[in-house]
């Protein structure tokens, strides 16, 4: 976790020279370093939260942790708009020389501040005596690895499909709400509505903390997936405010999916938990694969093109949620994919 905070801080500090040079590639490099640090935090922090307490409440603990992620997601865009975007002139009306002379201090100072906070947290963390969680050592000659566990492998697909569905819907909401058959909103007005989608995920996670302590996590996950399927299908078969609010409400269903899939996937893995966490964190690549496929369908001439093709593209997140529904009911049950070969 210390390393993750420091790498993320380094990524933030790299925004200073990137902004000074106005080089897009340097910005991408800084974002890559920042994202690497965040992934390290996810790999280390998620399993730690999951195993730091009774197994039956692991989903609830991780959901609470993720709820604060969502809270930050809701606050950060407004903060960025106030500190950066509000100070930017209309770039389309500026000449190249004027754009090159633009004051980049707001960007630099903001990311220097974020980096400083991350370093401060890492220093504080280095002085805290966090509980040590030890796993039983591997029996002599035990060849098992994380991928020998069926429920983990299926959980990898679950994380892939969840992130893919969530990002596909979130990244195409503006285009969807812009359609005359839906709400005919401008890009700016549609963008303002998107906050309800991500805000729903935040509210759902705080509610999910209690629900996951009362009901079995697998059942809660299955119910959330069915709810998401119903809401998406209602949206694509209606118009106006019904179509808009039903799709925005899918964010509420998304809320508990990541922490619940994660804890179900690492349940009972013992010494394999940390390595499994790395694999699960890599599975978020679904957010880079499913949305472009969604876009290809939306831009195709299937269904006559236009809004019909866009609505047809929602079959992808529906299929993703259908898999998550199955994983919540059956797929998460621990069962080795194969028997490990005998020692020697």
C-alpha positions in Angstrom: 0.0 0.0 0.0 2.9 2.4 0.8 4.4 1.7 -2.6 1.0 2.3 -4.3 0.6 5.7 -2.6 4.1 6.8 -3.6 3.8 5.7 -7.2 0.5 7.5 -7.5 2.1 10.6 -6.0 4.9 10.4 -8.6 2.3 10.3 -11.3 0.7 13.4 -9.9 4.0 15.2 -9.8 4.7 14.3 -13.4 1.7 16.5 -14.4 3.9 19.5 -13.6 6.4 19.0 -16.4 3.7 17.6 -18.7 1.6 20.8 -18.3 4.7 23.0 -18.7 5.7 21.3 -21.9 2.0 21.0 -23.2 2.9 17.6 -24.5 0.1 15.1 -24.8 2.4 12.1 -24.6 3.7 13.3 -21.3 0.2 13.6 -19.9 -0.5 10.0 -21.0 2.7 8.9 -19.3 1.8 10.7 -16.1 -1.7 9.1 -16.2 -0.1 5.7 -16.7 2.1 6.1 -13.6 -0.8 7.4 -11.6 -3.0 4.5 -12.6 -0.2 2.1 -11.8 -0.1 3.4 -8.3 -3.9 3.1 -7.9 -3.8 -0.5 -9.2 -1.1 -1.3 -6.6 -3.4 0.1 -3.9 -6.3 -2.0 -5.2 -4.1 -5.2 -5.3 -2.9 -4.6 -1.7 -5.9 -3.0 -0.1 -8.9 -5.0 -1.4 -7.7 -8.4 -0.1 -6.6 -6.9 3.1 -10.0 -5.5 3.8 -11.6 -8.8 2.7 -9.6 -10.9 5.1 -9.4 -8.5 8.0 -12.4 -9.9 9.9 -15.0 -12.6 9.7 -15.4 -14.1 6.2 -19.2 -13.8 6.3 -19.0 -10.0 6.4 -16.1 -9.6 3.9 -18.4 -8.3 1.2 -19.9 -5.7 3.5 -16.5 -4.4 4.6 -15.2 -4.1 1.0 -18.5 -2.5 -0.1 -18.0 0.2 2.6 -14.5 0.8 1.3 -15.7 1.1 -2.2 -18.5 3.4 -1.1 -15.9 6.0 -0.3 -14.4 5.5 -3.7 -17.8 6.4 -5.2 -18.1 9.4 -2.9 -14.7 10.7 -4.3 -15.9 9.9 -7.8 -19.0 12.2 -7.2 -16.9 15.0 -5.6 -13.8 15.0 -7.9 -15.4 16.1 -11.2 -17.0 19.1 -9.4 -13.7 19.9 -7.8 -11.9 19.6 -11.1 -14.5 21.8 -12.8 -14.2 24.5 -10.2 -10.4 24.5 -10.0 -9.5 23.9 -13.6 -12.3 24.1 -16.1 -13.8 27.2 -14.7 -10.6 29.0 -15.4 -10.2 27.9 -19.0 -11.3 30.1 -21.9 -13.0 28.7 -24.9 -10.1 26.9 -26.6 -12.0 26.8 -29.9 -11.9 30.6 -30.2 -8.2 30.8 -29.4 -5.3 30.9 -31.9 -2.4 28.4 -31.6 -0.2 31.1 -30.1 -2.8 32.1 -27.5 -3.3 28.4 -26.5 0.4 28.0 -26.2 0.6 31.0 -23.8 -2.3 29.7 -21.7 -1.7 29.7 -17.9 -1.3 26.1 -16.8 -0.7 26.8 -13.2 -4.1 25.6 -12.0 -3.4 22.2 -13.4 0.0 22.0 -12.0 -0.9 23.2 -8.5 -3.9 20.9 -8.3 -1.9 17.8 -9.1 1.0 18.9 -6.9 -1.5 19.2 -4.1 -3.0 15.8 -4.7 0.5 14.3 -4.9 1.4 16.0 -1.6 -1.7 14.5 0.1 -0.8 11.0 -1.2 2.8 11.4 0.2 1.3 12.6 3.5 -1.0 9.5 3.7 1.9 7.2 3.0 3.9 8.8 5.8 1.0 8.4 8.2 0.5 4.8 7.1 4.2 4.0 7.7 3.8 4.9 11.3 0.6 2.9 11.9 0.8 -0.6 13.2 -1.7 -2.3 11.1 -2.7 -5.9 12.0 -0.7 -8.6 10.3 -2.7 -11.3 8.6 -0.7 -14.5 8.1 -1.7 -17.4 5.9 -0.8 -21.0 6.5 2.3 -22.0 4.6 1.9 -24.2 1.6 2.2 -27.9 2.4 5.5 -29.4 1.1 5.1 -30.3 -2.6 1.7 -28.5 -3.0 1.6 -27.3 -6.6 -1.7 -25.4 -6.4 -1.9 -21.9 -7.9 -4.7 -19.4 -7.9 -5.9 -20.5 -11.3 -6.6 -24.0 -10.0 -9.7 -22.6 -8.3 -12.8 -22.5 -10.4 -14.7 -19.8 -8.5 -11.7 -17.5 -8.9 -11.5 -18.0 -12.6 -15.2 -17.4 -13.0 -14.8 -14.3 -10.7 -12.2 -12.9 -13.1 -14.9 -13.1 -15.9 -17.4 -11.5 -13.4 -15.1 -8.5 -12.8 -14.4 -8.2 -16.5 -18.1 -8.2 -17.4 -19.1 -5.9 -14.5 -16.6 -3.2 -15.3 -17.3 -3.6 -19.0 -21.0 -3.1 -18.6 -20.7 -0.2 -16.1 -18.3 1.7 -18.3 -20.1 0.9 -21.5 -23.4 2.4 -20.2 -21.7 5.3 -18.4 -19.6 6.3 -21.5 -22.6 6.3 -23.9 -25.2 7.9 -21.7 -24.6 11.3 -23.2 -25.2 10.0 -26.7 -28.2 8.0 -25.6 -29.9 11.0 -23.8 -29.1 13.1 -26.9 -31.4 11.0 -29.1 -34.7 12.7 -30.0 -36.5 9.4 -29.2 -35.1 9.5 -25.7 -34.7 13.0 -24.2 -33.2 15.1 -27.0 -30.9 16.8 -24.5 -27.8 18.8 -25.4 -24.4 17.3 -24.7 -24.0 19.6 -21.7 -27.5 18.9 -20.2 -27.0 15.1 -20.8 -23.6 15.3 -19.2 -25.2 16.8 -16.1 -27.6 13.8 -15.8 -24.7 11.3 -15.9 -23.8 12.3 -12.3 -27.0 10.5 -11.2 -25.7 7.3 -12.7 -22.4 7.4 -10.7 -24.2 8.9 -7.7 -26.5 5.9 -7.7 -23.5 3.7 -7.3 -22.4 5.7 -4.3 -25.8 5.5 -2.6 -26.2 1.8 -3.4 -22.8 1.0 -1.8 -23.7 2.6 1.5 -27.0 0.8 1.5 -25.3 -2.4 0.5 -23.1 -2.4 3.6 -26.3 -3.2 5.6 -27.8 -5.5 3.1 -24.7 -7.7 2.8 -24.7 -8.2 6.5 -28.3 -9.5 6.4 -28.5 -11.5 3.2 -26.1 -13.9 1.5 -23.7 -11.9 -0.8 -24.3 -14.3 -3.7 -28.1 -13.7 -3.6 -27.6 -9.9 -3.3 -25.4 -10.0 -6.3 -27.9 -12.0 -8.3 -30.7 -9.7 -7.4 -28.7 -6.6 -8.3 -27.8 -8.2 -11.7 -31.5 -9.0 -12.4 -32.4 -5.4 -11.4 -29.8 -4.0 -13.9 -31.2 -6.2 -16.7 -34.7 -5.1 -16.1 -33.8 -1.5 -16.0 -31.8 -1.6 -19.2 -34.6 -3.5 -21.0 -37.2 -1.0 -19.8 -35.0 1.9 -21.0 -34.4 0.6 -24.5 -38.1 -0.2 -25.0 -39.4 3.1 -23.8 -38.7 6.8 -24.4 -38.6 10.1 -22.6 -38.0 10.3 -18.8 -38.8 6.6 -18.3 -36.0 5.7 -20.6 -33.6 8.1 -19.0 -34.3 7.4 -15.3 -34.5 3.6 -15.8 -31.0 3.6 -17.3 -29.6 6.1 -14.8 -30.9 3.8 -12.0 -28.7 1.0 -13.3 -25.9 2.7 -11.5 -27.7 1.8 -8.2 -27.6 -1.9 -9.3 -23.9 -1.7 -10.2 -23.1 -0.5 -6.7 -22.3 -3.7 -4.9 -21.1 -5.8 -7.8 -17.4 -5.1 -7.7 -16.8 -5.7 -4.0 -19.2 -8.7 -3.9 -17.7 -10.4 -6.9 -14.2 -9.7 -5.5 -14.8 -11.2 -2.1 -16.7 -14.2 -3.4 -13.8 -14.8 -5.8 -11.1 -14.8 -3.2 -13.1 -16.7 -0.5 -11.1 -19.6 0.9 -8.0 -19.0 -1.1 -5.7 -18.5 1.9 -2.1 -18.0 0.8 -3.3 -17.4 -2.8 -5.3 -14.3 -1.8 -2.8 -11.7 -2.7 -1.9 -13.2 -6.1 -5.6 -13.7 -6.8 -6.2 -10.0 -6.0 -3.7 -9.0 -8.7 -5.5 -11.2 -11.2 -8.8 -9.7 -10.3 -7.4 -6.2 -10.5 -6.2 -7.0 -14.1 -9.7 -8.1 -15.0 -10.9 -4.5 -15.0 -9.5 -4.4 -18.5 -13.2 -5.3 -19.4 -13.7 -1.5 -19.2 -11.4 -1.1 -22.1 -12.8 -3.8 -24.3 -16.6 -3.9 -23.8 -17.2 -0.2 -24.4 -15.5 -0.1 -27.9 -17.6 -3.2 -28.9 -20.7 -1.3 -27.7 -19.6 1.6 -29.8 -19.2 -0.6 -32.9 -22.7 -1.9 -32.5 -24.1 1.6 -31.9 -22.4 2.9 -35.0 -23.5 0.0 -37.2 -26.4 -0.2 -39.5 -28.0 -3.1 -37.5 -31.6 -2.5 -36.7 -31.7 0.3 -39.2 -28.9 2.4 -37.7 -29.4 5.5 -35.5 -31.1 5.1 -32.2 -32.2 1.6 -33.1 -28.6 0.5 -33.4 -27.7 2.3 -30.2 -30.5 0.5 -28.4 -29.5 -2.8 -29.9 -25.9 -2.2 -28.5 -27.4 -2.5 -25.0 -27.6 -6.2 -25.5 -23.9 -6.3 -24.5 -24.3 -5.0 -20.9 -27.5 -7.2 -20.6 -25.4 -10.3 -21.5 -22.7 -9.1 -19.0 -25.3 -8.8 -16.2 -26.8 -12.2 -17.1 -23.4 -13.7 -16.4 -23.1 -11.9 -13.1 -26.5 -13.2 -12.2 -25.4 -16.7 -12.8 -22.1 -16.1 -10.9 -24.1 -14.9 -7.9 -26.3 -18.0 -7.9 -23.9 -20.8 -8.9 -20.5 -19.7 -10.2 -19.1 -18.4 -6.9 -19.4 -21.7 -5.1 -15.8 -22.7 -4.3 -14.8 -25.7 -6.3 -11.3 -26.5 -7.6 -11.2 -26.5 -11.4 -9.1 -29.6 -11.2 -7.5 -31.8 -8.6 -3.9 -30.9 -8.0 -1.4 -33.6 -8.9 -0.1 -35.6 -6.1 3.2 -34.5 -4.5 6.2 -36.2 -6.1 
